[in-house]
Amino acid sequence: MKKRIGLLSGILLMISLGSSFAETVYFKNGNKITGKIIDETPEHIILRQGYIDNRYYHFEIESIEKDGLKENSAAIIPGNKLKLYRELFNVNGTRKSLEKMVNATVNSAPIDKKDQVSRLLNIDELLDSLIPVYEKYFYVDEIQDMVKFYKSPTGKKLIDKTPELMKSVMESNIEYFKKKLSK
């Protein structure tokens, strides 16, 4: 009798452990599937469903739920890919622009709220939240190309001259519309 109870307890434990290791993958197209992630690369995951392994690409995935906790796709970005996106945000000026915006926001907050606003606006978290946006439009190799471009002399010049360029474009547009309106 004790052996049967022990065996039954063991089976129930294995069943409960097996189900607690299942992940639910939510796709951007609205579909969802459940299985066990058995491998993950910067480009994809491999999900085992029963005895079948399927490959799903990160750009298709909205989020993954593990043990009932849903993670957005920025939280599940593998290390190499996360490092690549952070490098892009550094070399293309996104980090610098965001830091200026956050600092301005914190500085304009009431004195008694500055610490709270500062904690709320975590720059790394804000940048990581942009990763799924970029993944909608670009493949990893294109992100790598962007990093190379922004590290090049031409890319650095583009970053350096963009504020002046935008100002000149606005002035040119204003002149254009003034001429059109005066006719």
C-alpha positions as CSV (number, residue, x, y, z in Angstrom):
1,M,0.0,0.0,0.0
2,K,2.8,2.4,0.9
3,K,4.6,1.6,-2.3
4,R,1.4,2.4,-4.3
5,I,1.0,5.7,-2.6
6,G,4.7,6.5,-3.1
7,L,4.4,5.6,-6.8
8,L,1.2,7.6,-7.2
9,S,2.8,10.6,-5.5
10,G,5.9,10.3,-7.8
11,I,3.7,10.2,-10.9
12,L,1.7,13.2,-9.7
13,L,4.9,15.1,-9.0
14,M,6.3,14.3,-12.5
15,I,3.0,15.4,-14.1
16,S,2.9,18.6,-12.1
17,L,6.6,19.4,-12.8
18,G,6.1,18.7,-16.5
19,S,3.2,21.1,-16.8
20,S,5.0,23.8,-14.8
21,F,7.9,23.8,-17.3
22,A,5.6,24.5,-20.2
23,E,5.7,27.9,-21.9
24,T,3.0,29.6,-23.9
25,V,4.2,31.5,-26.9
26,Y,2.0,34.4,-28.0
27,F,2.5,35.5,-31.6
28,K,2.1,39.0,-33.1
29,N,-0.6,37.6,-35.4
30,G,-2.7,36.6,-32.4
31,N,-2.0,32.9,-32.3
32,K,-0.6,31.1,-29.3
33,I,1.0,27.7,-28.7
34,T,2.2,25.8,-25.6
35,G,5.3,23.7,-25.4
36,K,8.8,23.5,-23.9
37,I,11.5,25.8,-25.2
38,I,14.5,23.5,-25.7
39,D,16.8,25.8,-27.6
40,E,17.1,29.6,-28.2
41,T,19.4,31.5,-30.4
42,P,19.6,35.3,-31.3
43,E,17.2,34.6,-34.2
44,H,14.8,31.9,-33.0
45,I,13.5,29.5,-30.3
46,I,12.9,25.8,-30.8
47,L,9.7,24.8,-29.0
48,R,8.9,21.1,-28.3
49,Q,5.3,20.1,-28.5
50,G,5.0,16.5,-27.5
51,Y,7.6,14.8,-29.7
52,I,7.7,17.5,-32.4
53,D,10.2,20.4,-32.3
54,N,9.3,23.6,-34.2
55,R,11.4,26.7,-34.9
56,Y,9.8,30.1,-34.3
57,Y,11.6,33.4,-35.0
58,H,11.7,36.2,-32.4
59,F,10.3,38.7,-34.8
60,E,7.1,36.7,-34.9
61,I,6.8,36.5,-31.1
62,E,4.9,39.0,-29.1
63,S,5.6,37.4,-25.7
64,I,6.2,34.2,-23.8
65,E,4.4,33.1,-20.7
66,K,6.5,31.0,-18.3
67,D,4.9,29.5,-15.2
68,G,1.9,31.9,-15.6
69,L,4.2,35.0,-15.9
70,K,4.1,36.8,-19.2
71,E,7.3,38.3,-20.4
72,N,7.4,40.8,-23.2
73,S,9.7,40.1,-26.1
74,A,12.4,42.5,-24.8
75,A,12.7,40.5,-21.7
76,I,13.3,37.3,-23.7
77,I,15.9,38.7,-26.1
78,P,19.0,36.4,-26.0
79,G,22.2,38.0,-24.7
80,N,23.9,38.5,-28.1
81,K,20.9,40.0,-29.7
82,L,20.3,42.3,-26.7
83,K,23.9,43.4,-26.9
84,L,23.5,44.1,-30.6
85,Y,20.4,46.3,-30.1
86,R,22.1,48.2,-27.2
87,E,25.1,48.8,-29.4
88,L,22.8,50.2,-32.1
89,F,21.1,52.5,-29.7
90,N,24.6,53.7,-28.6
91,V,26.0,54.3,-32.0
92,N,22.9,55.8,-33.6
93,G,22.4,58.4,-30.9
94,T,19.2,56.9,-29.5
95,R,20.7,56.4,-26.0
96,K,22.1,60.0,-25.9
97,S,18.8,61.5,-27.1
98,L,16.8,59.5,-24.5
99,E,19.2,60.4,-21.7
100,K,18.7,64.1,-22.6
101,M,15.0,63.7,-22.6
102,V,14.9,61.7,-19.3
103,N,17.3,64.2,-17.6
104,A,15.1,67.1,-18.8
105,T,12.0,65.4,-17.5
106,V,13.7,64.6,-14.1
107,N,15.0,68.2,-13.8
108,S,11.6,69.6,-14.5
109,A,9.8,67.4,-11.9
110,P,8.9,68.9,-8.5
111,I,11.7,68.5,-6.0
112,D,9.8,66.0,-3.9
113,K,9.1,63.8,-7.0
114,K,12.5,63.9,-8.7
115,D,13.7,60.5,-7.2
116,Q,10.4,58.9,-8.1
117,V,10.5,60.2,-11.6
118,S,14.2,59.2,-11.9
119,R,13.4,55.6,-10.9
120,L,10.4,55.4,-13.2
121,L,12.3,56.5,-16.2
122,N,15.0,53.8,-16.4
123,I,16.9,54.4,-19.6
124,D,18.0,50.8,-20.1
125,E,14.4,49.6,-19.7
126,L,13.1,52.3,-22.0
127,L,15.7,51.3,-24.6
128,D,14.9,47.6,-24.2
129,S,11.2,48.3,-24.8
130,L,12.2,49.6,-28.2
131,I,13.6,46.3,-29.3
132,P,10.2,44.7,-30.3
133,V,9.5,47.8,-32.3
134,Y,12.7,47.4,-34.3
135,E,12.1,43.7,-34.6
136,K,8.8,44.4,-36.5
137,Y,10.8,46.1,-39.3
138,F,14.3,44.7,-39.3
139,Y,16.1,41.4,-39.3
140,V,19.2,40.8,-37.2
141,D,21.6,41.2,-40.2
142,E,20.0,44.5,-41.0
143,I,20.6,45.7,-37.4
144,Q,24.2,44.6,-37.8
145,D,24.5,46.6,-41.0
146,M,23.1,49.7,-39.2
147,V,25.7,49.3,-36.5
148,K,28.4,49.1,-39.1
149,F,27.0,52.1,-40.9
150,Y,26.7,54.3,-37.8
151,K,30.3,53.4,-36.8
152,S,31.5,54.5,-40.3
153,P,32.7,58.1,-41.0
154,T,29.5,58.7,-43.1
155,G,27.3,57.3,-40.3
156,K,29.0,59.5,-37.7
157,K,28.6,62.5,-39.9
158,L,24.9,61.8,-40.4
159,I,24.4,61.7,-36.6
160,D,26.4,64.8,-36.2
161,K,24.7,66.8,-38.9
162,T,21.1,65.6,-38.4
163,P,20.1,68.4,-36.1
164,E,21.4,71.1,-38.5
165,L,19.9,69.2,-41.4
166,M,16.5,69.0,-39.8
167,K,16.6,72.8,-39.0
168,S,17.6,73.6,-42.6
169,V,14.8,71.3,-44.0
170,M,12.2,73.0,-41.8
171,E,13.4,76.4,-42.9
172,S,13.3,75.3,-46.6
173,N,9.8,73.9,-46.1
174,I,8.6,77.2,-44.5
175,E,10.1,79.2,-47.5
176,Y,8.5,76.8,-49.9
177,F,5.0,77.2,-48.4
178,K,5.4,81.0,-48.1
179,K,6.1,81.2,-51.8
180,K,3.1,78.9,-52.5
181,L,0.8,80.9,-50.3
182,S,1.8,84.3,-51.7
183,K,0.8,83.3,-55.3
